[in-house]
């Protein structure tokens, strides 16, 4: 009996599919919780998969506060394998609660000591710094005769009333490091310190607290408000696209945090998680981070970013991540009690 050509082709295709199936089946999927900006995920994933094509990343992405709350809620039944691109202040909290698997990636020595956990091996390590910026819409300000602020305390002036938006610290890592920075600069004292008095005054001028660190700068860029308290990546990105904003780096000093990496304790895919850690701490990865941020955890990698001052790193205040982690619940409870009425509705 003769076998038709089409049947032979189908049979050959089936054999090829069967031959390829074991390789596809061997792919390891890592569940990665992240607060990275959505416009960064593809580049980072592609860079990793060039080196490790058999490890597939499944992202769970949300704003920093939401990711932190989700991981804490899942503590008794963890789902995540890796936490990549979440605030170091959050990872310090997870470390205090025994949720992280210490690991020294092969590129750890290249990461500056101030940007990683001090323990050996570390529970977490940093990728890049993101710090405070004020996005100031020059066009709308001119219409309203509103002056450009130079410092945080300028935003207390009556001329800014109803024209300031900033992130809610319970849902945004940017909002949280702003609040912590003000408390560290001007005093906490269980709700009575100068940091709280500053926020009481600022609250009078706030139009809305958003649930995203990017959104205040986006709103200022679109002319919805004159002043958006945000972080330098989003400010740089919006200005580079032609938005009519100036970036103000307040003279009193800048709060900041690190996008950081950790392996979740109890992952059943530890080998794959370590491979991701090794790549995510590499110079190749740092070069990708440096396309978005002025400071990377490995020195000398990030190029000079237009719109970011040369002395940017010197403007960062000394942040105490242990304080940020240990006092998170108390600070957010107090903040919500005082200011949450002006938060945007949750979706």
C-alpha positions as CSV (number, residue, x, y, z in Angstrom):
1,X,0.0,0.0,0.0
2,X,1.3,3.4,-0.9
3,X,1.3,6.2,1.7
4,X,0.2,9.6,0.3
5,X,2.6,12.5,0.5
6,X,0.2,14.5,2.7
7,X,0.0,11.7,5.2
8,X,3.8,11.4,5.3
9,X,4.0,15.1,6.0
10,X,1.5,14.9,8.8
11,X,3.3,11.9,10.3
12,X,6.7,13.8,10.2
13,X,5.1,16.8,11.8
14,X,3.7,14.6,14.6
15,X,7.1,13.1,15.2
16,X,8.7,16.5,15.4
17,X,6.1,17.7,17.8
18,X,6.7,14.6,20.0
19,X,10.4,15.2,19.9
20,X,10.0,18.8,21.0
21,X,7.5,18.1,23.7
22,X,10.0,16.9,26.4
23,X,12.0,20.1,26.0
24,X,8.9,22.3,26.4
25,X,7.7,20.2,29.3
26,X,11.0,20.8,31.1
27,X,10.5,24.5,31.3
28,X,10.4,25.7,34.9
29,X,7.9,28.4,35.7
30,X,8.7,31.0,38.4
31,X,6.0,33.0,40.0
32,X,7.5,36.4,40.5
33,X,5.8,39.1,42.6
34,X,6.8,42.6,41.5
35,X,6.0,46.3,41.7
36,X,8.2,47.1,38.6
37,X,6.6,49.4,36.1
38,X,4.8,47.6,33.4
39,X,7.0,49.2,30.7
40,X,10.1,47.6,32.3
41,X,8.9,44.0,32.6
42,X,9.4,42.8,29.0
43,X,13.0,44.1,28.7
44,X,14.1,42.5,32.0
45,X,12.4,39.2,31.2
46,X,13.9,39.1,27.7
47,X,17.4,39.8,29.1
48,X,17.0,36.9,31.5
49,X,15.6,34.5,28.9
50,X,18.6,35.1,26.6
51,X,20.7,33.4,29.3
52,X,18.1,31.0,30.8
53,X,15.6,30.1,28.1
54,X,14.2,27.2,30.1
55,X,12.9,29.3,33.0
56,X,9.6,31.0,32.4
57,X,8.6,34.0,34.5
58,X,4.9,34.4,35.5
59,X,4.5,37.9,36.8
60,X,2.1,39.1,39.6
61,X,2.3,42.9,39.3
62,X,0.8,45.6,41.4
63,X,1.8,48.8,43.3
64,X,4.3,48.3,46.1
65,X,1.8,48.6,49.0
66,X,-0.6,46.1,47.4
67,X,2.2,43.6,46.7
68,X,3.5,43.9,50.3
69,X,0.0,43.4,51.7
70,X,-0.6,40.4,49.4
71,X,2.7,38.7,50.5
72,X,1.9,39.3,54.2
73,X,-1.6,37.9,53.7
74,X,-0.1,34.7,52.1
75,X,2.6,34.3,54.8
76,X,1.1,31.0,56.1
77,X,0.6,29.7,52.5
78,X,3.1,31.4,50.3
79,X,2.6,31.4,46.5
80,X,5.5,33.5,45.3
81,X,8.9,32.0,44.3
82,X,10.7,35.3,43.9
83,X,10.2,38.9,44.8
84,X,11.8,41.1,42.2
85,X,11.5,44.9,42.0
86,X,9.8,45.5,45.4
87,X,10.9,48.2,47.9
88,X,13.8,47.2,50.1
89,X,11.8,48.6,53.1
90,X,9.2,45.9,52.3
91,X,11.8,43.2,52.0
92,X,13.3,44.2,55.3
93,X,9.8,43.7,56.8
94,X,9.5,40.2,55.2
95,X,13.0,39.4,56.5
96,X,12.0,40.3,60.0
97,X,9.0,37.9,59.7
98,X,11.2,35.1,58.4
99,X,9.7,35.0,54.9
100,X,12.9,35.2,52.9
101,X,15.5,32.6,51.8
102,X,19.0,34.1,52.2
103,X,21.2,33.8,49.1
104,X,24.4,35.4,47.9
105,X,24.2,35.7,44.1
106,X,27.4,35.3,42.2
107,X,27.5,39.1,41.5
108,X,27.0,40.2,45.1
109,X,30.4,41.6,45.7
110,X,29.8,44.2,42.9
111,X,26.8,45.6,44.7
112,X,27.6,48.5,47.0
113,X,27.2,47.7,50.7
114,X,24.7,50.5,51.4
115,X,22.4,49.0,48.8
116,X,22.1,45.4,50.3
117,X,21.2,43.6,53.4
118,X,24.2,43.4,55.7
119,X,23.8,39.8,56.7
120,X,25.9,37.0,55.2
121,X,24.3,35.6,53.1
122,X,21.9,38.5,52.5
123,X,18.2,38.1,52.6
124,X,17.8,40.8,49.9
125,X,19.9,43.1,47.8
126,X,19.2,46.2,45.7
127,X,18.9,46.8,42.0
128,X,18.5,50.5,41.7
129,X,17.5,53.6,43.7
130,X,14.3,55.5,43.1
131,X,13.9,58.8,44.8
132,X,11.5,61.6,45.3
133,X,10.8,64.3,42.7
134,X,8.1,67.0,42.3
135,X,6.7,67.2,38.8
136,X,5.7,70.8,38.2
137,X,3.5,71.8,35.2
138,X,5.0,75.1,34.0
139,X,2.1,75.9,31.6
140,X,-0.7,75.5,34.1
141,X,1.4,77.2,36.8
142,X,1.8,80.3,34.5
143,X,-2.0,80.4,33.9
144,X,-2.6,80.4,37.7
145,X,0.4,82.5,38.6
146,X,1.7,79.7,40.8
147,X,5.5,79.9,41.6
148,X,7.8,76.9,41.2
149,X,8.6,75.3,44.6
150,X,12.2,74.8,45.7
151,X,11.6,72.7,48.8
152,X,9.0,70.6,50.6
153,X,8.0,73.4,52.9
154,X,7.1,75.6,50.0
155,X,4.2,73.2,49.3
156,X,2.6,74.4,52.5
157,X,1.9,77.9,51.1
158,X,-1.7,78.8,50.4
159,X,-1.0,79.4,46.7
160,X,-0.7,75.6,46.2
161,X,-4.1,74.8,47.8
162,X,-6.0,72.2,45.7
163,X,-3.1,71.8,43.3
164,X,-1.0,69.1,44.9
165,X,-1.4,65.3,44.3
166,X,0.8,62.7,46.0
167,X,0.7,58.9,46.4
168,X,-1.1,57.2,49.3
169,X,1.7,55.5,51.4
170,X,-0.4,52.5,52.1
171,X,-0.6,51.5,48.4
172,X,2.5,53.2,47.0
173,X,6.1,52.6,47.9
174,X,6.9,56.2,46.7
175,X,4.2,57.6,49.1
176,X,5.6,55.5,51.9
177,X,9.2,56.6,51.5
178,X,8.0,60.3,51.3
179,X,6.2,59.9,54.6
180,X,9.1,58.1,56.3
181,X,11.6,60.7,55.0
182,X,9.6,63.5,56.4
183,X,9.3,61.7,59.8
184,X,13.0,61.0,59.8
185,X,13.9,64.6,58.9
186,X,11.5,66.4,61.1
187,X,10.5,64.0,63.8
188,X,7.9,61.2,64.5
189,X,7.2,61.1,68.2
190,X,4.2,58.8,67.9
191,X,2.1,61.2,65.9
192,X,3.2,64.4,67.6
193,X,6.5,65.1,65.8
194,X,7.4,67.7,63.3
195,X,7.0,65.3,60.4
196,X,3.3,64.9,61.3
197,X,2.8,68.6,61.7
198,X,4.3,69.0,58.2
199,X,1.9,66.5,56.8
200,X,-1.1,68.2,58.5
201,X,-0.1,71.4,56.7
202,X,0.4,69.7,53.4
203,X,-2.9,67.9,53.7
204,X,-4.6,71.3,53.5
205,X,-3.3,71.8,50.0
206,X,-3.7,68.2,48.8
207,X,-6.3,67.6,46.1
208,X,-6.0,63.8,46.1
209,X,-3.8,60.9,47.3
210,X,-3.4,58.4,44.5
211,X,-2.8,54.6,44.7
212,X,0.2,54.8,42.3
213,X,3.6,56.5,42.6
214,X,3.5,57.3,38.9
215,X,0.0,58.8,38.8
216,X,0.7,62.2,40.4
217,X,3.4,62.9,37.8
218,X,1.2,61.7,35.0
219,X,-1.6,64.0,36.3
220,X,0.8,67.0,36.5
221,X,2.1,66.2,33.0
222,X,-1.5,66.1,31.7
223,X,-2.2,69.5,33.3
224,X,-4.9,68.1,35.7
225,X,-2.9,69.6,38.6
226,X,0.2,71.8,38.9
227,X,2.2,69.7,41.4
228,X,2.6,65.9,41.4
229,X,4.8,64.3,44.1
230,X,6.3,61.3,42.4
231,X,9.6,59.6,41.8
232,X,12.4,60.4,39.4
233,X,11.9,57.6,36.9
234,X,8.4,58.7,36.0
235,X,9.4,62.4,36.1
236,X,12.3,61.8,33.7
237,X,10.2,59.5,31.5
238,X,7.3,62.1,31.1
239,X,9.6,65.1,30.6
240,X,11.6,63.1,27.9
241,X,8.3,62.5,26.1
242,X,7.7,66.3,25.9
243,X,5.4,66.9,28.9
244,X,5.5,70.6,30.0
245,X,7.0,69.8,33.4
246,X,10.0,70.8,35.4
247,X,11.5,68.4,37.8
248,X,12.0,69.8,41.3
249,X,14.4,68.0,43.7
250,X,13.4,69.6,47.0
251,X,16.3,71.3,48.8
252,X,15.7,69.7,52.2
253,X,16.6,66.3,50.9
254,X,15.0,63.4,49.1
255,X,13.3,60.3,50.5
256,X,14.2,57.2,48.5
257,X,14.0,53.4,48.4
258,X,15.6,50.6,46.5
259,X,14.0,48.3,44.0
260,X,15.2,45.0,45.5
261,X,15.3,41.3,45.0
262,X,14.7,38.3,47.3
263,X,13.9,34.6,47.1
264,X,10.8,33.6,49.0
265,X,11.4,31.1,51.7
266,X,9.9,27.7,51.0
267,X,9.9,27.9,47.2
268,X,10.0,24.5,45.6
269,X,12.0,25.9,42.7
270,X,15.0,27.1,44.5
271,X,17.6,26.3,41.8
272,X,15.7,28.3,39.2
273,X,15.2,31.1,41.7
274,X,18.9,31.2,42.3
275,X,19.6,31.4,38.6
276,X,17.2,34.4,38.3
277,X,19.0,36.0,41.3
278,X,22.4,35.5,39.6
279,X,21.2,37.1,36.4
280,X,19.3,39.9,38.1
281,X,22.4,41.0,40.0
282,X,24.6,40.8,36.9
283,X,26.1,43.8,35.1
284,X,23.9,43.0,32.1
285,X,20.8,43.4,34.3
286,X,22.2,46.5,36.0
287,X,22.7,48.1,32.5
288,X,19.0,47.6,31.8
289,X,18.1,49.1,35.2
290,X,20.4,52.0,34.4
291,X,18.3,52.9,31.3
292,X,15.5,53.8,33.7
293,X,17.2,55.0,36.9
294,X,20.1,57.4,37.7
295,X,21.6,55.1,40.4
296,X,22.2,51.4,40.2
297,X,23.3,49.1,43.0
298,X,26.5,48.4,41.0
299,X,28.4,51.7,40.6
300,X,29.5,53.1,37.3
301,X,26.9,51.3,35.3
302,X,24.0,53.9,34.9
303,X,24.6,56.5,32.2
304,X,23.9,60.2,32.9
305,X,20.2,60.7,32.6
306,X,19.0,64.0,31.2
307,X,16.8,65.9,33.6
308,X,18.5,64.3,36.7
309,X,21.1,66.5,38.5
310,X,24.7,65.3,38.7
311,X,24.7,65.4,42.5
312,X,21.4,63.5,42.8
313,X,22.9,60.7,45.0
314,X,24.2,63.3,47.5
315,X,20.6,64.7,47.8
316,X,19.3,61.4,49.2
317,X,18.8,61.5,52.9
318,X,20.0,58.6,55.1
319,X,17.1,56.2,55.1
320,X,16.7,53.6,57.9
321,X,15.1,50.6,56.3
322,X,14.8,48.8,59.7
323,X,12.8,51.8,61.0
324,X,10.7,51.8,57.8
325,X,9.9,48.1,58.3
326,X,9.4,48.0,62.1
327,X,7.1,51.0,62.1
328,X,5.2,50.4,58.9
329,X,1.9,49.3,60.5
330,X,1.9,52.1,63.1
331,X,2.8,54.8,60.6
332,X,0.1,53.7,58.1
333,X,-2.5,53.5,60.8
334,X,-1.8,57.0,61.9
335,X,-1.6,58.3,58.3
336,X,-5.0,56.7,57.4
337,X,-6.7,58.1,60.5
338,X,-5.5,61.7,59.6
339,X,-5.5,61.9,55.8
340,X,-7.3,58.9,54.1
341,X,-10.4,60.9,53.4
342,X,-8.7,62.5,50.4
343,X,-7.6,59.2,48.9
344,X,-8.9,58.3,45.4
345,X,-11.5,55.5,45.5
346,X,-10.0,52.0,45.2
347,X,-10.9,50.1,42.1
